[in-house]
Amino acid sequence: MVTEYQIRVTPEVAANEQQLKLFLQREKGVKASTLTAVRILKRSIDARQRTIFINLTVRVYINEMPEKAAFLPIDYPQVDDRPAVVVVGAGPGGLFAALRLIELGYRPIVVERGKDVHERKKDLAQIGRVQAVDPESNYSFGEGGAGAYSDGKLYTRSKKRGNVEKILQVFCQHGASTAILQDAHPHIGTDKLPRVIENMRQTILRCGGEVHFQTRMTAQLNQQHPQLRNHPHTAPTLAHTPATATPPPR
Ligand SMILES: Cc1cc2nc3c(=O)[nH]c(=O)nc-3n(C[C@H](O)[C@H](O)[C@H](O)COP(=O)(O)OP(=O)(O)OC[C@H]3O[C@@H](n4cnc5c(N)ncnc54)[C@H](O)[C@@H]3O)c2cc1C
């Protein structure tokens, strides 16, 4: 049997499965001999009073074992021979669009005007050191998009939330801590975010997609346009309105 409880415990109890089991036995009357496992589903901190509490939603397994993985990873297929779709920008929107296209059986070609997430870091250092801003690689432009060097809190003000759970799972599949699946205020961390972004790019490449850095989309051309023929970075989009992208002028 599987049962869910909402409980309020001290940080010490929240951090220790054995203590959680004892708490559930004491407070919820769960029999010790039948309790096989406890999984934390949601976690938030209540620090309004002097004594800090952790609010937890837990799933309690009685006489049965929990499913092994904290989430089911998405099986991204090979899309080498599938129709190509141009994705402009490798910010969160572009990266998630590219991964979703792969899931749906399309081959994403991502064009990003800035540099990859690691090279970009050097240009950010230059801003601080000599106040020199590279117009193509800075806090806004480059792999990972505008928030790549923020503190990595996952935040949205949108009321139309969609499948937030899946977004978090995709982050976990690419190296984020599975704690983000539980926390009320999920936080990847500035130190970990670049690696997660790089892993997302590797999935795109491994499946047969393409990612072009320092390549700015400058025009969207129609089928009749002469520039389309034999252009190295030209590919048909879903709506058959091909786009062309060129490296920015130096
Ligand atoms: C300083 C700062 C801190 C933030 N901190 C957080 C935070 O902690 N938590 C949070 O949830 N949100 C944060 N945000 C908001 C978050 O960054 C944005 O919501 C998110 O980046 C939007 O994603 P996007 O993919 O739509 O756009 P963007 O991230 O802007 O990505 C667009 C990408 O497209 C590229 N691009 C643009 N034009 C072209 C072109 N013509 N050709 C090719 N490429 C192009 C850009 O270089 C960029 O990489 C922060 C934003 C900023 C600016």
The ligand as a Tripos MOL2 file, in Angstrom:
@<TRIPOS>MOLECULE
LIG
   53    58     1     0     0
SMALL
NO_CHARGES

@<TRIPOS>ATOM
      1 C1         20.4180   39.0630  -14.9200 C.3       1 LIG1
      2 C2         19.2810   38.0680  -15.0380 C.ar      1 LIG1
      3 C3         19.0990   37.1500  -14.0130 C.ar      1 LIG1
      4 C4         18.0580   36.2140  -14.0870 C.ar      1 LIG1
      5 N1         17.9160   35.3020  -13.0880 N.ar      1 LIG1
      6 C5         16.9640   34.3540  -13.1540 C.ar      1 LIG1
      7 C6         16.8350   33.3610  -12.1430 C.ar      1 LIG1
      8 O1         17.5870   33.3120  -11.1860 O.2       1 LIG1
      9 N2         15.8450   32.4600  -12.2770 N.ar      1 LIG1
     10 C7         15.0080   32.4640  -13.3450 C.ar      1 LIG1
     11 O2         14.1520   31.5790  -13.4020 O.2       1 LIG1
     12 N3         15.0890   33.3990  -14.3180 N.ar      1 LIG1
     13 C8         16.0450   34.3300  -14.2430 C.ar      1 LIG1
     14 N4         16.1460   35.2900  -15.2380 N.ar      1 LIG1
     15 C9         15.1650   35.2560  -16.3300 C.3       1 LIG1
     16 C10        15.5760   34.2050  -17.3700 C.3       1 LIG1
     17 O3         16.9240   34.4200  -17.7030 O.3       1 LIG1
     18 C11        14.6870   34.3360  -18.6000 C.3       1 LIG1
     19 O4         13.3500   34.1110  -18.2270 O.3       1 LIG1
     20 C12        15.0890   33.2990  -19.6550 C.3       1 LIG1
     21 O5         16.4620   33.4300  -19.9720 O.3       1 LIG1
     22 C13        14.2630   33.4690  -20.9310 C.3       1 LIG1
     23 O6         14.6440   32.4410  -21.8010 O.3       1 LIG1
     24 P1         14.5520   32.5680  -23.3810 P.3       1 LIG1
     25 O7         15.1710   31.3460  -23.9570 O.co2     1 LIG1
     26 O8         13.1360   32.8770  -23.7320 O.co2     1 LIG1
     27 O9         15.3810   33.8860  -23.7720 O.3       1 LIG1
     28 P2         16.9160   34.2060  -23.5550 P.3       1 LIG1
     29 O10        17.4370   33.5820  -22.3150 O.co2     1 LIG1
     30 O11        17.0590   35.6760  -23.7200 O.co2     1 LIG1
     31 O12        17.6280   33.4540  -24.7640 O.3       1 LIG1
     32 C14        17.5980   33.9310  -26.0750 C.3       1 LIG1
     33 C15        18.8790   33.4550  -26.7640 C.3       1 LIG1
     34 O13        18.7670   33.7640  -28.1390 O.3       1 LIG1
     35 C16        19.9990   34.2960  -28.6100 C.3       1 LIG1
     36 N5         19.6640   35.1600  -29.7480 N.ar      1 LIG1
     37 C17        18.9720   36.3280  -29.7190 C.ar      1 LIG1
     38 N6         18.8310   36.8120  -30.9720 N.ar      1 LIG1
     39 C18        19.4270   35.9110  -31.8000 C.ar      1 LIG1
     40 C19        19.6090   35.8480  -33.2120 C.ar      1 LIG1
     41 N7         19.1510   36.7970  -34.0300 N.pl3     1 LIG1
     42 N8         20.2780   34.7970  -33.7390 N.ar      1 LIG1
     43 C20        20.7760   33.8220  -32.9230 C.ar      1 LIG1
     44 N9         20.6340   33.8400  -31.5730 N.ar      1 LIG1
     45 C21        19.9660   34.8630  -31.0230 C.ar      1 LIG1
     46 C22        20.5880   35.0280  -27.4200 C.3       1 LIG1
     47 O14        21.9940   35.1250  -27.5310 O.3       1 LIG1
     48 C23        20.1410   34.1460  -26.2500 C.3       1 LIG1
     49 O15        21.0950   33.1880  -25.9120 O.3       1 LIG1
     50 C24        17.1780   36.2230  -15.1990 C.ar      1 LIG1
     51 C25        17.3840   37.1540  -16.2340 C.ar      1 LIG1
     52 C26        18.4250   38.0550  -16.1650 C.ar      1 LIG1
     53 C27        18.6490   39.0380  -17.3010 C.3       1 LIG1
@<TRIPOS>BOND
     1     1     2 1
     2     2     3 ar
     3     2    52 ar
     4     3     4 ar
     5     4     5 ar
     6     4    50 ar
     7     5     6 ar
     8     6     7 ar
     9     6    13 1
    10     7     8 2
    11     7     9 ar
    12     9    10 ar
    13    10    11 2
    14    10    12 ar
    15    12    13 ar
    16    13    14 ar
    17    14    15 1
    18    14    50 ar
    19    15    16 1
    20    16    17 1
    21    16    18 1
    22    18    19 1
    23    18    20 1
    24    20    21 1
    25    20    22 1
    26    22    23 1
    27    23    24 1
    28    24    25 2
    29    24    26 1
    30    24    27 1
    31    27    28 1
    32    28    29 2
    33    28    30 1
    34    28    31 1
    35    31    32 1
    36    32    33 1
    37    33    34 1
    38    33    48 1
    39    34    35 1
    40    35    36 1
    41    35    46 1
    42    36    37 ar
    43    36    45 ar
    44    37    38 ar
    45    38    39 ar
    46    39    40 ar
    47    39    45 ar
    48    40    41 1
    49    40    42 ar
    50    42    43 ar
    51    43    44 ar
    52    44    45 ar
    53    46    47 1
    54    46    48 1
    55    48    49 1
    56    50    51 ar
    57    51    52 ar
    58    52    53 1
@<TRIPOS>SUBSTRUCTURE
     1 LIG1         1 GROUP 0 **** ****
